[in-house]
Amino acid sequence: MAVDKTQFLRIQQYLRARNATLVAVSKTKPVADIEELYQLGQRDFGENYVQELLEKQPLLPKNIRWHFIGHLQTNKVKQITSFIHLIQSVDSLKLLAEINKQAKNSDRVIDCLLQVHIAREETKFGFEEPSLEELFSRWEQSSFISDPFPHIRIAGFMGMATFTRNLQQVKNEFNALKELFEKFKLRKAGASMNILSMGMSDDYKVALEQGSNMVRIGSLLFGKREYSGQ
Ligand SMILES: *Cc1c(COP(=O)(O)O)cnc(C)c1O
């Protein structure tokens, strides 16, 4: 009953017209809600917590594409590498190295998005431009010998705007991320970047106007969450 089907169909149509992918953010929501959207054709779902994802994943169809969108601790990576579709929240070199290692053990190449810090709030994770620069340079230098992370594919960037009613600020932040995306895409290490994940329930339209091609929507589809989680 919690799933808003009308809203889902409306959003789906809006995104299709703009060639953007919908990731339905199902954190804190029951398996039954996910099944409802699955029945309507939704296949991409996003979760923030490893434990919660591990509880839900085995109960749901195997062709769901699971996106990890929360802060990921290195010691939990190996629990999700066998099935995760896209890790959107890679925020450190250390985490990249661990994903690479665990992906190798699972004999996979895992798609990752680098989380970029665009919001003014200090609490949000992610790379800043100088650290992206450093990462890409290192990557490009070492690739003269061999790819340092052969089990990872950098598929793009993800970012979250400041939680504010000031839409102009939100717009500026998304625009800044779009510019970084275009810039790093041209780099040798950015050759496989084609996903720009930005936009949530409150700001996805602004994000799409600024060039997003993947939005992560939770509360508009599933209703408000019980607690004010991440
Ligand atoms: C929770 C969450 C979302 C979805 O937020 P809503 O406002 O409910 O749409 C999107 N992205 C991330 C990273 C999240 O943690």
The ligand as a Tripos MOL2 file, in Angstrom:
@<TRIPOS>MOLECULE
LIG
   15    15     1     0     0
SMALL
NO_CHARGES

@<TRIPOS>ATOM
      1 C1         18.2460    8.1120    0.6590 C.3       1 LIG1
      2 C2         19.0230    8.4870   -0.5390 C.ar      1 LIG1
      3 C3         18.3810    8.8520   -1.7280 C.ar      1 LIG1
      4 C4         16.8740    8.9690   -1.8800 C.3       1 LIG1
      5 O1         16.3910   10.0430   -1.1460 O.3       1 LIG1
      6 P1         14.8640   10.5530   -1.2920 P.3       1 LIG1
      7 O2         14.9260   11.9560   -0.8390 O.co2     1 LIG1
      8 O3         14.0460    9.6810   -0.4170 O.co2     1 LIG1
      9 O4         14.4890   10.4370   -2.7160 O.co2     1 LIG1
     10 C5         19.1800    9.1270   -2.8280 C.ar      1 LIG1
     11 N1         20.5130    9.0660   -2.7700 N.ar      1 LIG1
     12 C6         21.1660    8.7230   -1.6410 C.ar      1 LIG1
     13 C7         22.6410    8.6740   -1.6560 C.3       1 LIG1
     14 C8         20.4430    8.4460   -0.4850 C.ar      1 LIG1
     15 O5         21.0980    8.1340    0.6320 O.3       1 LIG1
@<TRIPOS>BOND
     1     1     2 1
     2     2     3 ar
     3     2    14 ar
     4     3     4 1
     5     3    10 ar
     6     4     5 1
     7     5     6 1
     8     6     7 2
     9     6     8 1
    10     6     9 1
    11    10    11 ar
    12    11    12 ar
    13    12    13 1
    14    12    14 ar
    15    14    15 1
@<TRIPOS>SUBSTRUCTURE
     1 LIG1         1 GROUP 0 **** ****
